[in-house]
Amino acid sequence: MNIPVFDEDDEDLRQQISQLDRQEAREKLDPEVRKQIDDIMKHVHNLKYSELAKRVESLITINEIIQSVAKYADGIKHTANDLINAFTHVLIDIFERPMQDFPLRFAKYFVTIVNKAASCKEIMREVSEKEIYDLSE
């Protein structure tokens, strides 16, 4: 079996393949776990790509998920990398823009939630080394 070698430019292709693999694995899961995964992924997507109001709403929900991590343990097993990747994406987005583009309150709340997630052993156990490295950079 030939496994393709990806260049750095192929990040979009790599993500598409990863999503297909996750979709196949997701279809084999319990309906409750699928619902958790869908819910978490919806908020991860909103955190990464939506306007500020939806980002705040998703951040509040992600905070609630972190606070009740035992209830979402099965869903977090499948979405921890995506969650940390979203944190990395938003951190870059916040700090590459001029400060007037992002409210300071959002930035402070966001950093607080990232700290909570990074302190949560149930989440960090599931995160790949690459995602941790990217977040720390």
Summary of the structure (lengths in Angstrom):
residues: 137
radius of gyration: 15.5
end to end distance: 34.2
largest distance: 51.2
contacts: 352
relative contact order: 0.11
helix: 80%
strand: 0%
